[in-house]
């Protein structure tokens, strides 16, 4: 069984709960971070090494002696296609270092909604990049664990609730099986414990499916203070995105989330890794 795991992206919204769960479950965790001060503040008793996925030398140094690497990366919303990207060049650097050092497993936080790429004429370079990262890991020859989560509940206080408003983009027609990061973290830890030499792919979905209009109703009903729903036309967001990069990012991700025809496909995940336990209403009440 793998015990020594290097975590890349441990200080992010989704990296923190996974890293803490792995620590709590007895794995020997090393956190690789560009900002070691931030990482040590998040994990005061954890082992932290300075590394940058865009710097192959630092990866070789920091991954030495590790048995597995867990990758939790997300693109900067100001990023442009021509930039060097952690999820593109960085993933390739991680694979090269893992091959050189004999790493036994690569685990990746991917996405379900990226599968909207190519549907309804949708074409976004960030989704193309994410799909290419999955292909690169599968072709590496290293045993892998790839997790494809639905929408995380943690995105609601970060992106949806603004002051006393719930901010939506018009056009939500598809349900999402909202998942809490803490439930996901338990599943990741379980996956490492049972992996052996097998390749693993797991859709990650929660107990209930809602489109954004339905989710907004639950948010408003269970939040600690009154909220009102504000809806922005997707066309306006698309137009502004031609001039402002973070809005361009928001338009594309909202367009995909609103329309990706997500189906429940986590039977195998629940059987092997355990069922999630947190419902959306309870998560909102906890904020």
C-alpha positions in Angstrom: 0.0 0.0 0.0 1.2 3.5 -0.9 2.1 5.6 2.2 4.3 8.5 0.9 2.3 11.0 -1.1 3.4 14.3 -2.4 0.5 16.8 -2.8 0.6 19.6 -5.4 -2.0 22.2 -4.8 -2.5 21.6 -1.1 -3.4 25.2 -0.2 -6.3 25.5 -2.7 -10.0 25.3 -1.9 -10.1 21.7 -2.8 -6.5 20.8 -2.0 -6.8 21.6 1.7 -9.5 19.1 2.7 -7.9 16.3 0.6 -4.5 16.9 2.2 -5.9 17.1 5.7 -7.9 13.9 5.1 -4.8 12.1 3.9 -2.9 13.2 6.9 -5.7 12.2 9.3 -5.8 8.8 7.7 -2.1 8.1 8.3 -0.5 8.8 5.0 3.0 10.3 5.0 2.3 13.6 3.2 4.7 16.0 1.7 3.3 19.3 0.5 5.0 20.8 -2.6 4.3 24.6 -2.9 5.7 27.7 -4.5 4.6 29.7 -1.4 5.9 27.7 1.4 4.9 30.3 4.0 1.2 29.9 3.0 1.5 26.1 3.0 3.0 26.0 6.5 0.3 28.3 7.8 -2.3 25.9 6.4 -0.5 22.8 7.7 1.7 23.9 10.6 2.9 20.4 11.4 3.1 19.2 7.8 6.3 18.6 5.8 6.5 21.4 3.2 9.0 21.6 0.3 9.4 24.5 -2.2 8.6 23.4 -5.7 7.1 24.8 -8.9 5.5 22.5 -11.5 6.9 24.8 -14.2 10.4 24.2 -12.9 11.5 20.6 -13.7 14.6 20.8 -11.5 12.6 21.7 -8.4 10.2 18.8 -9.1 13.0 16.3 -9.3 14.4 17.5 -6.0 11.0 17.6 -4.1 9.6 14.4 -5.5 12.6 12.3 -4.6 11.6 9.4 -2.3 7.9 9.8 -2.8 5.7 6.9 -3.9 2.8 8.9 -5.3 1.8 12.4 -6.3 -1.7 13.9 -6.0 -2.3 16.9 -8.3 -5.0 19.5 -7.5 -4.5 22.4 -10.0 -6.8 24.9 -11.5 -6.1 27.6 -14.1 -5.8 31.3 -13.1 -8.8 33.2 -14.3 -6.5 35.8 -15.9 -4.6 33.1 -17.8 -4.4 33.1 -21.6 -3.9 30.2 -23.9 -0.3 31.4 -24.8 0.8 31.4 -21.1 2.8 28.5 -19.7 0.2 26.6 -17.7 0.5 24.4 -14.6 -2.2 22.1 -16.1 -0.4 21.8 -19.4 3.4 22.2 -19.2 3.3 21.6 -15.5 1.5 18.2 -15.8 4.1 17.1 -18.4 6.9 18.1 -16.1 5.3 16.1 -13.3 5.0 13.1 -15.5 8.7 13.4 -16.6 9.9 13.7 -13.0 7.7 10.8 -11.9 9.1 8.5 -14.6 12.7 9.5 -13.7 12.1 8.9 -10.0 10.0 5.7 -10.2 6.9 7.2 -8.8 4.3 4.4 -8.4 1.1 6.4 -8.9 -0.2 9.8 -10.3 -3.5 11.0 -9.0 -5.3 13.9 -10.7 -8.3 16.1 -9.8 -10.0 16.5 -13.1 -13.7 17.4 -13.9 -17.0 16.1 -15.3 -18.1 19.3 -16.9 -15.0 19.4 -19.1 -16.9 16.7 -21.2 -19.1 19.5 -22.5 -16.2 20.3 -24.8 -17.5 19.8 -28.4 -21.2 19.8 -27.4 -23.4 22.4 -29.0 -20.4 23.9 -30.7 -18.7 24.6 -27.4 -14.9 24.9 -27.7 -12.8 26.3 -24.9 -9.0 26.0 -24.7 -9.1 25.4 -20.9 -11.3 22.3 -21.3 -9.1 21.1 -24.1 -6.1 21.5 -21.8 -7.8 19.5 -19.0 -8.7 16.7 -21.4 -5.1 16.6 -22.7 -3.8 16.3 -19.2 -5.9 13.2 -18.7 -4.6 11.7 -21.9 -1.0 12.5 -21.0 -1.3 10.8 -17.6 -3.0 7.7 -19.1 -0.2 7.5 -21.7 2.6 7.9 -19.1 2.7 4.2 -18.2 2.4 5.1 -14.5 -0.6 3.7 -12.7 -3.1 6.5 -12.2 -6.1 7.6 -10.2 -8.3 10.2 -12.0 -11.2 11.8 -10.2 -14.0 13.5 -12.2 -16.1 15.6 -9.8 -19.4 17.4 -10.4 -19.8 20.9 -9.1 -18.4 21.5 -5.6 -20.6 23.0 -3.0 -17.6 25.2 -2.0 -17.9 27.1 -5.2 -21.2 28.6 -3.9 -19.8 30.9 -1.2 -16.8 31.7 -3.4 -18.6 32.4 -6.7 -22.3 32.6 -6.3 -23.1 34.5 -3.0 -22.2 38.1 -3.2 -23.2 40.2 -0.2 -27.0 39.7 0.0 -27.3 38.4 -3.5 -27.2 35.1 -5.3 -25.6 35.7 -8.6 -26.7 33.5 -11.5 -26.2 33.5 -15.2 -29.4 32.9 -17.2 -29.9 29.7 -19.1 -29.4 27.0 -16.4 -31.2 23.9 -17.8 -29.0 21.0 -16.6 -28.8 19.4 -13.1 -25.5 19.0 -11.3 -24.9 16.4 -8.6 -23.3 18.9 -6.0 -20.5 17.3 -4.0 -18.9 18.6 -0.8 -15.1 18.8 -0.7 -15.0 16.9 2.6 -16.9 13.9 1.1 -14.6 14.0 -1.9 -11.5 14.0 0.3 -12.7 10.8 2.0 -13.1 9.2 -1.4 -9.6 10.2 -2.5 -8.1 8.7 0.6 -10.0 5.5 0.2 -8.9 5.3 -3.4 -5.2 5.5 -2.4 -5.8 2.8 0.2 -7.2 0.3 -2.2 -5.4 1.2 -5.4 -2.7 -1.6 -5.6 -1.3 -1.5 -9.1 -4.7 -0.8 -10.8 -5.6 2.2 -12.8 -8.6 4.0 -11.3 -11.2 6.4 -12.8 -14.0 7.7 -10.6 -16.9 10.1 -11.3 -17.4 12.1 -8.1 -21.0 13.1 -7.5 -23.2 14.0 -4.5 -26.5 12.8 -3.2 -28.8 15.3 -5.1 -29.0 16.9 -8.5 -30.1 20.5 -9.0 -29.9 23.1 -11.8 -28.8 26.5 -10.7 -32.3 27.8 -10.3 -33.2 25.0 -8.0 -29.9 25.3 -6.1 -30.6 29.1 -5.6 -33.9 28.3 -4.0 -32.2 25.9 -1.5 -29.4 28.5 -0.9 -31.9 31.3 -0.1 -34.0 29.1 2.2 -31.0 27.8 4.3 -28.5 30.7 4.3 -27.9 32.6 7.6 -29.3 35.9 6.2 -31.9 36.9 3.5 -30.7 36.7 -0.1 -32.2 37.7 -3.4 -31.5 36.2 -6.8 -29.9 38.3 -9.5 -29.7 37.0 -13.0 -27.3 38.3 -15.7 -27.9 37.5 -19.4 -25.3 35.1 -20.7 -25.0 37.2 -23.9 -23.9 40.2 -21.9 -21.2 38.1 -20.1 -20.0 36.7 -23.4 -19.7 40.3 -24.9 -17.8 41.6 -21.9 -15.5 38.6 -22.0 -14.1 39.8 -25.3 -12.4 42.6 -23.3 -12.0 41.3 -19.8 -10.2 37.9 -19.3 -11.8 36.9 -15.9 -15.2 37.5 -17.4 -14.4 35.4 -20.4 -13.5 32.6 -18.0 -16.7 33.1 -16.1 -18.8 33.1 -19.3 -17.3 29.8 -20.5 -17.5 27.9 -17.2 -21.1 29.1 -16.6 -22.1 28.2 -20.1 -20.8 24.7 -19.6 -22.3 24.3 -16.1 -25.7 25.6 -17.3 -25.9 23.1 -20.2 -23.7 20.0 -19.7 -26.2 17.1 -19.6 -24.8 15.5 -16.5 -26.1 12.0 -15.6 -25.6 10.1 -12.4 -22.7 7.7 -13.0 -21.1 7.2 -9.5 -22.5 3.7 -8.6 -19.0 2.2 -8.8 -17.5 5.1 -7.0 -19.9 4.8 -4.1 -19.4 1.0 -3.9 -15.6 1.2 -3.8 -15.0 4.5 -2.1 -18.1 5.1 0.0 -21.2 7.3 -0.4 -21.1 11.0 0.3 -23.1 12.2 3.3 -23.5 16.0 2.9 -26.7 17.4 1.3 -26.7 20.9 -0.2 -29.1 22.4 2.4 -26.9 21.2 5.3 -23.8 22.6 3.6 -25.5 26.0 3.2 -26.6 26.0 6.9 -23.0 25.4 7.9 -21.7 28.6 6.2 
